[in-house]
Amino acid sequence: MAEIMNMPKLGFDMAEGTLIEWTKAEGDTVSVGDVLAEIETDKVTVEIEAPADGTILKFLVNPGDIVPVTAPILVIGEPGEEFEIPEAAGDDDAPEPVAESASAEQAPVEAAPAMSVGMPEDDGARIKASPLAKNIAKDKNIDLRTLKGTGPGGRIVKRDVEAAVASGQASASFAPAFVAVSREDKRVQMSRLRQAIGRRLSETNREVPQFFVTHEYKMDALMKMRKDTNAVLPEGEKLSVNDFIVKGVALALREFPNLNAVLDGDSIVQRGAINVGNAVAVDGGLLTVVCKNADQKTLRQISLEVREMASNVRAGKISPDDIEGSTFSISNLGMFDVEQFVAIINPPEAAILVLGSAKEVPVVEDGELTAGWRMKATISVDHRISDGAEAAQFLQALARYLENPLLLAV
């Protein structure tokens, strides 16, 4: 039986996505997991995969189309199999279907608004390129100005950059032309991700009464345990301070389910799973990758999962499952030598914990001045769900794990 593939919903607030390109053609045979298309959302450019084995019978949307979530985009089935196009695909508001004989590159469609890669061409125009193409070009040292885009409206897409890499067109010797410093105002178009962040956090600030509590942690034992553990772990599997914190937060949330909750009308829904989101900096904003059931995983599992997801999201490639479903979030700016800060809650979660740097500083222990490792953390909490006493008790529970890190390994 033919299977209809819909535009995925990559986040609870996603309303639509732009189909950048089809990576297969009608009539191609595909297997589960094969990459079918590249989709751009407010947050990220994602490669979507085949949900079933079969043959691509029909594309229902064109490259460049902006498609509502859950709208049909593709039909997979057996060769020659009859199928019924979902009614939604024929609605007046839906994108015009691609002609059955046309490939994605032949379809005469208008381009979606292009995102600037921030490098002016000689004539002052901006280069049109997908975020994924931009990231690959940056990694491979390819000058996008030398490429001809084959995407909708001449947009440079992933395959264009990969073709340049395959042909040896690396631009190691490329040096941007000298540009005189301008004292004039510069207007920079906000990325869709930055617009989405601004919209969501503005709503949160207006609608959610938040309060903040800060705690300073003794990190001496944790820093020693991390050093000793990393001494025996292979390269690529070293533990970060953040890995310990994710596990400690997950275990502390077991004791304080009110902070692992959402507000639903006049009820508080305490989530059964403890899924810890980790904020990752990307071009133009932040994304959250989610360590599912973090309370049940080892430190090494958490480390490998979070590292892989963070690497993928920075490259513009990530599974929808990796950025959905967080029940509590962490934002860590410790690597930027930040002492402490506060963050706005990631709705609909009840709280977010932010972390400063772990530093060796002068401290007083038993009346003696000595050196010690300290780190400050601040929790932001939805006051409709919890209060200051509970937040403070949660931070104390977290201290029990961070200051006695063997508890995180047993």
C-alpha positions in Angstrom: 0.0 0.0 0.0 1.4 3.4 -0.9 2.6 5.5 2.0 2.2 9.3 2.1 5.0 11.3 3.6 4.1 14.6 5.3 6.1 17.7 6.1 7.5 16.8 9.6 6.9 19.0 12.6 10.4 19.8 13.9 9.5 21.5 17.2 6.2 22.3 18.9 6.1 25.9 17.5 7.0 25.0 13.9 4.2 25.9 11.5 5.8 25.5 8.1 9.0 24.5 6.3 10.7 25.3 3.0 11.5 22.4 0.7 15.0 23.3 -0.5 15.6 20.3 -2.8 14.7 16.7 -3.6 17.8 14.5 -3.5 16.0 11.7 -5.4 13.9 11.6 -8.5 10.5 10.1 -9.2 10.8 6.4 -10.0 13.9 6.0 -7.8 14.0 3.0 -5.4 14.6 4.0 -1.8 15.2 2.2 1.5 14.3 3.3 5.0 16.8 5.9 6.1 17.7 7.1 2.6 17.9 10.9 2.5 15.0 12.2 0.3 15.0 16.0 0.7 16.5 19.0 2.4 14.1 21.1 4.4 14.7 24.5 6.0 12.7 25.6 9.1 12.9 28.6 11.4 15.5 26.7 13.3 17.7 24.5 11.1 18.2 22.9 7.7 17.3 19.2 8.0 17.8 16.2 5.8 14.6 14.1 5.9 14.8 10.3 5.4 12.6 7.8 3.8 10.0 6.3 6.2 9.6 3.1 4.2 11.1 0.9 1.5 9.7 1.4 -2.0 9.6 3.5 -5.1 9.0 7.3 -5.2 5.7 7.5 -7.1 5.1 11.2 -6.9 6.4 14.4 -5.5 3.5 16.6 -4.2 5.5 19.8 -3.7 8.2 21.7 -5.6 11.6 22.8 -4.4 11.2 26.3 -3.0 7.7 25.7 -1.8 6.8 26.8 1.7 4.7 23.9 3.1 2.6 23.7 6.3 3.5 21.0 8.8 1.7 17.7 8.3 0.9 18.6 4.7 1.6 15.7 2.2 4.8 16.1 0.2 5.6 12.7 -1.2 4.2 9.3 -2.1 6.2 6.0 -1.8 4.9 2.6 -2.9 5.3 -0.2 -5.4 6.0 0.5 -9.1 2.8 1.0 -11.0 0.7 1.0 -7.8 -2.4 3.2 -7.9 -2.7 5.7 -5.1 -5.0 8.5 -4.2 -3.4 11.9 -3.7 -4.5 13.3 -0.3 -7.2 16.0 -0.5 -4.9 18.4 1.3 -2.4 18.3 -1.5 -5.1 19.6 -3.9 -6.4 22.5 -1.7 -6.3 26.0 -3.1 -3.8 27.0 -0.4 -1.5 24.0 -1.0 1.6 24.2 -3.2 1.0 23.2 -6.9 2.1 19.6 -7.4 5.2 18.9 -9.6 4.5 17.5 -13.0 4.9 13.7 -12.9 7.6 13.7 -15.5 9.6 16.6 -14.1 12.6 16.2 -11.8 13.2 18.5 -8.9 15.8 20.4 -10.9 13.5 20.8 -13.9 10.5 22.2 -12.0 9.9 25.9 -12.9 9.3 27.3 -9.5 10.2 30.5 -7.8 12.9 30.4 -5.1 12.1 30.7 -1.4 13.7 33.8 0.2 17.4 33.1 0.4 19.5 33.3 3.6 22.6 35.4 3.2 25.9 33.9 3.9 27.2 37.3 4.9 29.8 37.6 2.1 29.2 40.3 -0.5 29.7 39.6 -4.2 31.7 42.0 -6.4 28.6 43.8 -7.5 27.3 44.2 -3.9 24.6 41.5 -4.2 24.2 38.8 -1.6 24.9 35.2 -2.3 21.9 32.9 -2.1 22.8 29.6 -0.4 21.2 27.2 2.0 22.5 27.1 5.6 23.8 23.5 5.0 25.6 24.5 1.8 27.1 27.4 3.7 28.4 25.2 6.5 29.9 22.6 4.1 31.6 25.4 2.1 33.1 26.9 5.3 34.4 23.5 6.5 35.9 22.7 3.0 37.2 26.2 2.4 35.1 26.8 -0.7 34.4 30.3 -2.0 30.7 30.4 -2.6 31.1 33.2 -5.1 32.8 30.8 -7.5 29.8 28.4 -7.6 26.8 28.3 -9.8 23.7 27.4 -7.8 21.4 24.6 -9.2 18.7 25.1 -6.5 15.5 27.0 -7.0 16.1 30.5 -8.3 19.9 29.8 -8.6 20.2 29.1 -4.9 23.5 27.3 -4.0 22.6 24.0 -2.3 24.4 21.0 -0.8 25.1 19.2 -4.1 26.7 22.3 -5.6 29.3 22.5 -2.8 29.9 18.8 -2.8 30.5 18.9 -6.6 33.1 21.6 -6.0 34.8 19.6 -3.3 34.9 16.5 -5.6 36.4 18.6 -8.4 39.2 19.8 -6.1 37.9 23.4 -6.1 39.1 24.1 -2.6 39.9 27.8 -2.2 42.8 27.6 0.2 44.5 30.5 -1.6 41.3 32.6 -1.7 41.6 35.9 0.2 38.7 38.3 0.4 39.3 41.5 -1.6 40.1 44.5 0.5 37.0 46.4 1.6 37.2 49.9 3.0 35.8 50.3 6.4 32.4 52.0 6.2 31.1 54.3 8.8 27.5 54.1 7.5 24.7 52.2 9.2 24.4 48.5 8.1 21.1 46.7 8.0 21.4 43.0 8.6 18.4 40.8 7.9 17.4 38.7 10.8 17.6 35.0 10.2 14.4 33.0 10.5 15.9 31.3 13.6 16.7 34.7 15.2 13.1 35.8 14.5 11.7 32.6 16.0 13.8 33.0 19.1 12.8 36.6 19.5 9.1 35.8 19.0 9.1 32.9 21.5 11.1 34.5 24.2 9.1 37.8 24.0 5.9 35.8 24.5 7.6 34.0 27.5 8.6 37.3 29.1 5.1 38.7 28.7 3.2 35.6 29.8 5.4 33.7 32.2 6.2 35.1 35.7 9.8 34.0 36.3 12.1 34.1 39.2 15.8 33.3 39.6 17.9 31.5 42.2 21.7 31.2 42.2 23.9 28.6 43.9 27.7 28.2 44.1 29.1 24.7 43.8 32.3 23.2 45.1 33.7 21.5 42.0 37.0 20.1 43.4 36.0 16.4 43.6 34.2 16.6 40.2 37.2 18.2 38.4 39.5 15.5 39.9 37.2 12.7 38.9 36.9 14.1 35.4 40.7 14.4 35.1 41.3 10.8 36.3 38.5 9.4 34.1 39.7 11.2 31.0 43.2 9.9 31.5 42.0 6.4 30.6 39.4 7.3 28.0 40.3 7.4 24.3 40.4 10.6 22.3 37.0 11.6 21.1 35.3 10.1 24.3 36.6 12.5 26.9 34.0 13.7 29.4 33.1 17.4 29.7 32.0 19.2 32.9 28.6 19.5 31.2 28.2 15.7 30.9 28.4 15.5 34.7 25.9 18.3 35.1 23.4 16.7 32.7 23.4 13.5 34.7 23.3 15.4 38.1 20.4 17.5 36.9 18.5 14.4 35.7 18.9 12.7 39.0 17.9 15.8 41.0 14.8 16.1 38.9 13.7 12.7 40.1 13.4 14.3 43.5 11.7 17.4 42.2 9.2 16.4 39.5 7.5 19.8 39.7 10.5 21.3 37.9 10.2 18.6 35.2 6.7 19.7 34.3 4.4 21.7 32.1 1.3 23.8 32.8 -1.9 22.5 31.2 -4.8 24.8 32.0 -5.3 24.7 35.8 -3.2 21.5 36.1 0.5 20.8 36.4 1.6 17.8 34.3 4.7 16.2 35.8 6.5 14.5 33.0 7.3 10.9 33.3 10.5 11.0 31.2 13.4 13.2 32.1 14.7 14.6 28.8 17.5 17.2 29.4 17.8 19.8 26.6 21.3 21.3 25.9 21.5 24.7 24.2 23.9 24.7 21.3 25.1 27.9 19.6 24.6 27.9 15.8 24.8 30.6 13.2 22.1 33.2 14.0 20.9 31.8 17.3 20.5 28.7 19.5 19.1 25.2 19.2 18.5 22.7 21.9 19.6 19.0 21.5 17.8 16.6 23.8 19.4 13.8 25.8 16.4 11.5 26.4 16.0 9.6 29.7 19.2 11.2 30.9 18.6 9.9 34.5 18.9 6.3 33.1 22.1 6.7 31.1 25.8 6.5 32.0 28.1 9.5 31.8 29.8 8.1 28.7 26.4 7.5 27.0 25.4 11.1 27.8 28.8 12.4 26.6 28.7 10.6 23.2 25.1 11.4 22.5 25.3 15.1 23.3 28.6 15.5 21.4 27.3 13.8 18.3 24.0 15.8 18.3 25.7 19.1 18.9 28.2 18.4 16.0 25.3 17.5 13.7 23.2 20.5 14.5 26.2 22.8 13.9 26.6 21.2 10.5 23.0 21.7 9.7 22.2 18.0 9.8 20.1 16.6 12.6 17.2 14.3 13.2 13.9 15.9 14.3 14.0 13.4 17.3 17.2 15.1 18.5 15.7 18.5 19.0 12.2 17.6 20.3 10.8 16.5 23.6 13.0 18.3 26.2 11.4 18.5 29.6 14.1 20.7 31.3 16.9 22.7 29.7 20.5 23.6 30.4 22.5 26.5 28.9 26.2 26.4 29.6 28.5 29.4 28.8 31.3 28.2 31.0 33.6 27.8 27.9 33.4 31.6 27.4 34.8 32.5 30.8 31.4 33.6 32.1 30.9 33.8 35.9 27.1 33.8 35.9 24.0 34.8 34.0 20.3 34.2 33.8 18.2 32.8 31.0 14.6 32.9 29.8 12.6 29.7 30.2 12.2 27.6 27.1 8.4 27.1 26.8 6.5 25.1 27.7 9.1 23.9 30.3 8.9 24.9 33.9 12.6 25.8 34.3 16.0 26.3 32.8 19.4 26.0 34.5 22.3 28.1 33.3 26.0 27.5 34.1 29.0 29.7 34.4 32.7 28.7 34.3 34.3 26.3 36.8 37.2 28.3 38.1 40.0 27.8 40.6 39.7 30.7 42.9 40.8 31.7 46.5 38.4 30.2 49.1 38.3 29.9 52.8 38.1 26.3 54.1 38.1 25.7 57.9 39.4 29.2 58.5 42.3 28.8 56.1 42.8 30.5 52.8 43.3 28.0 50.0 42.6 27.4 46.3 39.4 25.7 45.3 37.2 25.0 42.2 33.9 26.8 42.2 31.1 27.2 39.7 27.9 29.3 39.8 24.6 28.1 38.4 21.3 30.0 38.2 17.9 28.4 37.7 15.0 30.3 36.1 11.6 29.0 37.2 8.0 29.5 36.1 6.4 31.0 39.3 3.0 29.6 38.3 4.4 26.0 38.8 6.9 26.4 41.6 8.4 28.8 44.1 11.7 29.9 45.5 12.0 27.3 48.3 11.5 24.4 45.9 14.0 25.9 43.4 16.6 26.3 46.2 16.1 22.7 47.4 16.6 21.5 43.9 19.9 23.4 43.7 20.9 21.8 47.0 20.0 18.3 45.7 22.1 19.0 42.6 25.0 20.0 44.9 24.9 16.6 46.5 25.6 15.0 43.1 28.1 17.5 41.8 30.1 17.7 45.0 30.1 13.9 45.5 30.4 12.8 41.8 30.8 9.1 42.5 27.0 9.2 43.0 26.8 10.0 39.2 28.7 6.8 38.3 26.8 4.3 40.5 
